[in-house]
Amino acid sequence: MTSRRSLFAIACLGLLTFGIVLTTLGAVLPSIIERFGIDKTAAGSLFLLNTFGIVIGSVMFGPIVDRKGYKELLLIGLALIVVGLEGIAFAPSMAWLRSAVLIAGFGGGIINGGMNALVADISVDGRTAGLGKLHVFFGLGAVGVPFALGMLLGKLSYSTLIAAVGALCILPLLITALPRFPTPKQSQGLPLEAAKGLLRDPILLTFGIMLFLESGMEITVGGWTATFFTEELQITDQRALVYLSLYWLGLMMGRMALGPLLRRLAAPRLLLGGMSVAFGGAWLLIGARESSVAALGVFLLGLGFAATYPVVLGLVADRYVALSGTAFSVVMVMGLTGGTLLPYATGVLGNAYGLRASLLIVPAALVALATLLSVMTWRLARATSSAA
């Protein structure tokens, strides 16, 4: 097998590509609305298609990786991303555009799940720290490319820019084609009963519900913060985007610090500390009357959220070594479901009561997440004692 360092670098490029897929559509949506003359409802349906594609990719990757290995599936996922982005760039009609968005999302779901599972498999000496570093690159893709698109959109058409982004994604595809990857874990056939048993495993389902809440909060804050600044604090759109960048900065800084922190703190204690920081940040944001206070709250939210995804995925990988790909599929699909439903609920409540009130979903979800952390810690301790 190729060195772990090389495979980790490939995984980082892959997750950076997924970050591009997840956020590029939103960056060019105003141009798409103008080009095709669609309303907000039709525009919103594109996000649902993108998410649907990601969910399907997330469902499929796990069993295939466990049975067939990584390389071919990752190459297919990256190729689909390139095709999808080029399709978005040059779609002659809404039907073609919808198909391209779905294809890009499907490829993105494969890459998100596959690269996370790959890093979990090769980081045997520190899965959570490795996953934390990996997710920094997701943040770079999620923030950097849409920011560059926003800066260049007045000078170049969105078709040209998206086509260029799609062309750049050929690089990870070519690099992924070169090395050897770990051999399949279930090369003699996937044990179906064991795989089905994962869906009834209370510990895995607890992990999945935790990611449901975490994804919901992360996407809610990332999706509604700029609107909160403009509507509640009367900040200009440009300044609101700058304040939103503090959220992503906090998230990336927190994940970069995971390795050193995990050498000093147990994973459950680190998670609880992060939740406490995010809880304080949520109340600062919701109660803020000044932009500086809200900005601090946004940064603390990102910092506090940073540990949950890498730590939970690390715990899943440690517990379900033989079927890690399938286990990742289960919890990631649950996470993506939360990432769809909680931001939608925030928008519905925001229309009725205002964003300041609807963002109370975040501290409420944090309380539920802390409760689940206690349940998960108890269940893991009980399972360990039963095994002993």
C-alpha positions as CSV (number, residue, x, y, z in Angstrom):
1,M,0.0,0.0,0.0
2,T,1.1,3.6,-0.7
3,S,2.4,5.5,2.3
4,R,-0.3,6.8,4.6
5,R,1.0,10.3,4.2
6,S,0.3,10.2,0.4
7,L,-3.1,8.8,0.9
8,F,-3.9,11.4,3.5
9,A,-2.9,14.1,1.1
10,I,-5.2,12.6,-1.6
11,A,-8.0,12.6,1.0
12,C,-7.4,16.2,1.8
13,L,-7.7,17.2,-1.9
14,G,-10.9,15.1,-2.1
15,L,-12.6,16.7,0.8
16,L,-11.5,20.2,-0.4
17,T,-13.3,19.2,-3.6
18,F,-16.4,18.2,-1.7
19,G,-16.3,21.6,0.0
20,I,-16.4,23.2,-3.4
21,V,-19.4,21.1,-4.4
22,L,-21.3,22.0,-1.3
23,T,-21.0,25.7,-1.6
24,T,-20.4,26.7,-5.2
25,L,-24.1,26.5,-6.1
26,G,-25.0,29.1,-3.5
27,A,-22.2,31.4,-4.6
28,V,-23.6,31.5,-8.2
29,L,-27.3,31.2,-7.5
30,P,-28.1,34.8,-8.2
31,S,-26.5,34.5,-11.6
32,I,-28.5,31.3,-12.3
33,I,-31.7,33.0,-11.3
34,E,-31.0,35.8,-13.7
35,R,-30.0,33.6,-16.6
36,F,-32.9,31.2,-16.4
37,G,-35.5,33.7,-15.0
38,I,-36.6,31.4,-12.2
39,D,-38.1,32.3,-8.8
40,K,-36.9,31.5,-5.3
41,T,-38.9,28.3,-5.1
42,A,-37.3,26.9,-8.3
43,A,-33.9,28.1,-7.1
44,G,-34.5,26.4,-3.7
45,S,-35.3,23.1,-5.4
46,L,-31.8,23.1,-6.8
47,F,-30.4,22.9,-3.2
48,L,-32.8,20.0,-2.5
49,L,-31.5,18.2,-5.6
50,N,-27.9,18.8,-4.5
51,T,-28.6,17.4,-1.0
52,F,-30.6,14.5,-2.4
53,G,-27.6,13.5,-4.6
54,I,-25.2,13.8,-1.6
55,V,-27.5,11.6,0.5
56,I,-27.7,8.9,-2.2
57,G,-23.9,9.0,-2.6
58,S,-23.5,8.7,1.1
59,V,-25.8,5.7,1.3
60,M,-24.0,3.8,-1.5
61,F,-20.3,4.4,-0.7
62,G,-20.1,2.4,2.5
63,P,-21.0,-1.1,1.5
64,I,-19.1,-0.7,-1.8
65,V,-16.0,0.5,-0.1
66,D,-16.1,-2.4,2.4
67,R,-16.7,-4.9,-0.4
68,K,-14.6,-3.5,-3.4
69,G,-12.1,-1.1,-1.9
70,Y,-11.6,2.6,-2.3
71,K,-9.9,3.5,-5.5
72,E,-12.4,2.8,-8.3
73,L,-15.3,4.3,-6.3
74,L,-13.3,7.5,-5.5
75,L,-12.4,7.9,-9.1
76,I,-16.0,7.6,-10.1
77,G,-17.0,10.1,-7.5
78,L,-14.4,12.7,-8.6
79,A,-15.3,12.1,-12.3
80,L,-19.0,12.8,-11.5
81,I,-18.1,16.0,-9.7
82,V,-16.2,17.2,-12.8
83,V,-19.1,16.3,-15.1
84,G,-21.6,17.9,-12.7
85,L,-19.7,21.2,-12.4
86,E,-19.2,21.5,-16.2
87,G,-22.9,20.7,-16.6
88,I,-23.8,23.5,-14.3
89,A,-21.5,25.8,-16.2
90,F,-22.9,25.1,-19.6
91,A,-26.5,23.8,-19.0
92,P,-28.7,25.0,-21.9
93,S,-31.9,24.5,-19.9
94,M,-33.3,24.0,-16.4
95,A,-33.7,20.3,-17.0
96,W,-29.9,20.0,-17.9
97,L,-29.1,22.2,-14.9
98,R,-31.1,20.0,-12.5
99,S,-29.4,16.9,-13.8
100,A,-26.0,18.5,-13.4
101,V,-26.7,19.6,-9.8
102,L,-27.9,16.1,-9.0
103,I,-24.8,14.5,-10.5
104,A,-22.4,16.8,-8.7
105,G,-24.1,16.1,-5.4
106,F,-24.0,12.3,-6.0
107,G,-20.3,12.5,-6.7
108,G,-19.8,14.7,-3.7
109,G,-21.6,12.3,-1.4
110,I,-19.3,9.5,-2.5
111,I,-16.2,11.6,-2.0
112,N,-17.3,12.9,1.4
113,G,-18.0,9.5,2.8
114,G,-15.1,7.7,1.1
115,M,-12.4,10.2,2.0
116,N,-13.5,10.3,5.7
117,A,-13.6,6.5,5.8
118,L,-10.1,6.3,4.1
119,V,-8.6,8.6,6.7
120,A,-10.2,6.7,9.5
121,D,-8.7,3.5,8.2
122,I,-5.1,4.9,7.7
123,S,-5.0,7.0,10.9
124,V,-4.7,4.0,13.2
125,D,-2.6,5.9,15.7
126,G,-5.1,8.8,16.0
127,R,-8.3,8.7,14.0
128,T,-10.0,11.7,15.5
129,A,-6.9,13.9,15.1
130,G,-6.6,12.8,11.5
131,L,-10.2,13.4,10.7
132,G,-9.9,16.9,12.4
133,K,-7.0,17.8,10.0
134,L,-9.0,16.4,7.1
135,H,-12.0,18.6,7.8
136,V,-9.8,21.7,7.8
137,F,-9.5,21.1,4.0
138,F,-13.3,20.9,3.7
139,G,-13.4,24.3,5.2
140,L,-10.8,25.6,2.8
141,G,-12.9,24.4,-0.2
142,A,-16.2,25.6,1.4
143,V,-15.0,29.1,2.0
144,G,-12.1,29.8,-0.4
145,V,-13.6,29.0,-3.8
146,P,-17.0,30.6,-3.3
147,F,-15.2,33.7,-1.9
148,A,-13.0,33.8,-5.1
149,L,-16.1,33.3,-7.2
150,G,-17.7,36.3,-5.5
151,M,-14.6,38.4,-6.1
152,L,-14.4,37.5,-9.8
153,L,-18.0,37.2,-10.8
154,G,-18.2,40.8,-11.9
155,K,-15.3,40.3,-14.3
156,L,-16.1,36.9,-15.7
157,S,-19.3,35.1,-16.3
158,Y,-20.5,32.4,-13.9
159,S,-20.3,29.8,-16.7
160,T,-16.6,30.6,-17.2
161,L,-15.8,30.5,-13.5
162,I,-17.7,27.2,-12.8
163,A,-16.1,25.6,-15.9
164,A,-12.6,26.6,-14.5
165,V,-13.5,25.2,-11.1
166,G,-14.6,21.9,-12.7
167,A,-11.4,21.8,-14.7
168,L,-9.3,22.3,-11.5
169,C,-11.1,19.3,-10.0
170,I,-9.5,17.1,-12.7
171,L,-6.3,17.4,-10.7
172,P,-7.5,15.4,-7.7
173,L,-8.9,12.9,-10.1
174,L,-5.6,12.3,-11.8
175,I,-3.7,12.2,-8.5
176,T,-6.1,9.7,-7.0
177,A,-5.6,7.4,-10.1
178,L,-1.9,7.0,-9.3
179,P,-1.3,5.2,-6.0
180,R,-2.4,1.9,-4.5
181,F,-5.1,1.9,-1.9
182,P,-5.9,-0.3,1.1
183,T,-7.3,-3.7,0.2
184,P,-11.1,-4.3,0.7
185,K,-12.0,-5.4,4.2
186,Q,-14.8,-7.8,3.1
187,S,-13.3,-9.1,-0.2
188,Q,-15.0,-12.4,0.3
189,G,-18.4,-10.8,0.4
190,L,-20.2,-8.3,2.6
191,P,-21.7,-10.0,5.7
192,L,-25.3,-8.8,5.2
193,E,-26.6,-9.8,8.6
194,A,-23.8,-7.9,10.3
195,A,-24.5,-4.9,8.0
196,K,-28.2,-5.0,8.8
197,G,-27.4,-5.3,12.5
198,L,-25.8,-1.9,12.3
199,L,-29.2,-0.4,11.7
200,R,-30.4,-1.8,15.0
201,D,-27.3,-1.0,17.0
202,P,-28.3,1.6,19.7
203,I,-24.8,3.0,20.0
204,L,-24.4,3.6,16.3
205,L,-27.9,5.2,16.1
206,T,-26.9,7.4,19.0
207,F,-23.8,8.5,17.1
208,G,-26.1,9.2,14.1
209,I,-28.5,11.3,16.0
210,M,-25.6,13.3,17.4
211,L,-24.5,14.0,13.8
212,F,-28.1,14.8,12.9
213,L,-28.1,17.6,15.5
214,E,-24.5,18.7,14.7
215,S,-25.0,18.9,11.0
216,G,-28.3,20.8,11.5
217,M,-26.6,23.4,13.7
218,E,-23.6,23.8,11.5
219,I,-25.6,24.4,8.4
220,T,-28.2,26.5,10.2
221,V,-25.5,28.9,11.5
222,G,-23.6,28.9,8.2
223,G,-26.8,29.5,6.2
224,W,-28.7,32.1,8.3
225,T,-26.0,34.1,10.0
226,A,-25.4,36.6,7.2
227,T,-29.2,37.1,7.0
228,F,-29.3,37.6,10.8
229,F,-26.7,40.4,10.5
230,T,-28.5,42.2,7.7
231,E,-32.1,41.9,9.1
232,E,-31.5,42.1,12.9
233,L,-28.4,44.3,13.1
234,Q,-28.9,46.3,9.8
235,I,-25.4,45.4,8.6
236,T,-24.6,45.7,4.8
237,D,-24.4,42.5,2.8
238,Q,-20.7,42.8,2.3
239,R,-19.9,43.2,6.0
240,A,-22.3,40.4,6.9
241,L,-20.3,38.0,4.7
242,V,-17.1,39.1,6.5
243,Y,-18.7,38.4,9.8
244,L,-19.9,35.0,8.5
245,S,-16.3,34.2,7.6
246,L,-15.5,34.3,11.3
247,Y,-17.7,31.3,11.8
248,W,-15.7,29.2,9.3
249,L,-12.5,30.6,10.7
250,G,-13.4,29.4,14.2
251,L,-14.4,26.0,12.8
252,M,-11.1,25.5,11.0
253,M,-9.0,26.8,14.0
254,G,-10.8,24.4,16.3
255,R,-10.2,21.4,14.0
256,M,-6.5,22.3,13.6
257,A,-6.2,22.2,17.4
258,L,-7.9,18.8,17.9
259,G,-4.6,16.8,17.8
260,P,-2.9,18.6,20.7
261,L,-6.2,18.8,22.7
262,L,-6.8,15.1,22.4
263,R,-3.4,14.3,23.9
264,R,-4.6,16.1,27.1
265,L,-8.3,15.5,27.2
266,A,-10.5,12.4,26.8
267,A,-12.8,12.7,23.7
268,P,-16.1,13.0,25.7
269,R,-14.7,15.8,27.9
270,L,-13.4,17.6,24.8
271,L,-16.8,17.3,23.2
272,L,-18.6,18.7,26.3
273,G,-16.1,21.6,26.4
274,G,-16.8,22.4,22.8
275,M,-20.6,22.3,23.3
276,S,-20.2,24.7,26.3
277,V,-18.2,27.2,24.1
278,A,-20.9,26.9,21.4
279,F,-23.7,27.3,23.9
280,G,-22.1,30.6,25.1
281,G,-21.6,31.7,21.5
282,A,-25.2,31.0,20.6
283,W,-26.6,33.2,23.4
284,L,-24.1,36.0,22.5
285,L,-25.4,35.9,18.9
286,I,-29.1,35.7,19.7
287,G,-28.9,38.4,22.3
288,A,-26.6,40.7,20.5
289,R,-27.5,44.3,19.7
290,E,-24.0,45.3,18.5
291,S,-22.3,43.7,15.6
292,S,-19.0,43.2,17.6
293,V,-20.9,41.0,20.2
294,A,-22.6,39.0,17.5
295,A,-19.3,38.5,15.7
296,L,-17.7,37.1,18.8
297,G,-20.7,34.8,19.2
298,V,-20.4,33.6,15.6
299,F,-16.6,32.8,16.1
300,L,-17.3,30.9,19.3
301,L,-20.0,28.9,17.6
302,G,-17.5,27.8,14.9
303,L,-14.9,27.0,17.6
304,G,-17.3,25.0,19.7
305,F,-18.7,23.0,16.8
306,A,-15.3,22.0,15.5
307,A,-14.7,18.8,17.5
308,T,-18.1,17.0,17.2
309,Y,-17.9,15.7,13.6
310,P,-14.3,14.4,13.7
311,V,-14.6,13.0,17.3
312,V,-17.9,11.1,16.5
313,L,-16.6,9.7,13.3
314,G,-13.4,8.7,15.0
315,L,-15.4,6.8,17.7
316,V,-17.5,5.1,14.9
317,A,-14.3,4.0,13.1
318,D,-12.8,2.6,16.4
319,R,-15.9,0.6,17.2
320,Y,-16.9,-0.7,13.8
321,V,-13.5,-1.5,12.2
322,A,-14.6,-4.4,10.0
323,L,-17.5,-2.4,8.6
324,S,-16.4,1.1,9.0
325,G,-17.5,2.2,5.5
326,T,-21.1,0.9,6.1
327,A,-21.2,2.4,9.6
328,F,-20.0,5.8,8.1
329,S,-22.8,5.6,5.6
330,V,-25.4,5.2,8.3
331,V,-24.3,8.1,10.5
332,M,-23.6,10.4,7.6
333,V,-27.0,10.0,6.1
334,M,-28.5,10.7,9.5
335,G,-26.2,13.8,9.7
336,L,-27.2,15.0,6.2
337,T,-30.9,14.6,7.1
338,G,-30.4,17.0,10.1
339,G,-28.5,19.3,7.8
340,T,-31.6,19.6,5.7
341,L,-34.4,19.7,8.3
342,L,-33.0,22.0,10.9
343,P,-32.1,24.9,8.6
344,Y,-35.5,24.5,6.9
345,A,-37.2,24.6,10.3
346,T,-35.2,27.7,11.2
347,G,-36.4,29.4,8.0
348,V,-40.1,28.5,8.7
349,L,-39.8,29.8,12.3
350,G,-37.9,32.8,11.1
351,N,-40.8,33.8,8.8
352,A,-43.2,33.5,11.7
353,Y,-41.2,34.9,14.6
354,G,-38.0,36.5,13.2
355,L,-34.5,35.0,13.0
356,R,-33.6,36.1,16.6
357,A,-36.2,33.8,17.9
358,S,-35.8,31.0,15.4
359,L,-32.1,30.7,16.1
360,L,-33.0,29.4,19.6
361,I,-33.0,26.0,17.7
362,V,-29.2,26.1,18.1
363,P,-28.9,26.2,22.0
364,A,-31.8,23.8,22.2
365,A,-30.0,21.3,19.9
366,L,-26.8,21.8,22.0
367,V,-28.6,20.8,25.1
368,A,-30.0,17.7,23.3
369,L,-26.5,16.9,22.0
370,A,-25.0,17.1,25.5
371,T,-27.7,14.7,26.7
372,L,-26.9,12.3,23.9
373,L,-23.2,12.5,24.8
374,S,-24.0,11.3,28.3
375,V,-26.1,8.5,26.9
376,M,-23.4,7.5,24.4
377,T,-20.6,7.6,27.1
378,W,-22.8,5.4,29.3
379,R,-23.6,2.9,26.5
380,L,-19.9,2.6,25.5
381,A,-18.8,2.0,29.1
382,R,-21.5,-0.6,29.4
383,A,-20.6,-2.3,26.1
384,T,-16.9,-2.4,27.2
385,S,-17.7,-3.9,30.6
386,S,-20.0,-6.5,28.9
387,A,-17.2,-7.5,26.5
388,A,-14.7,-7.8,29.4
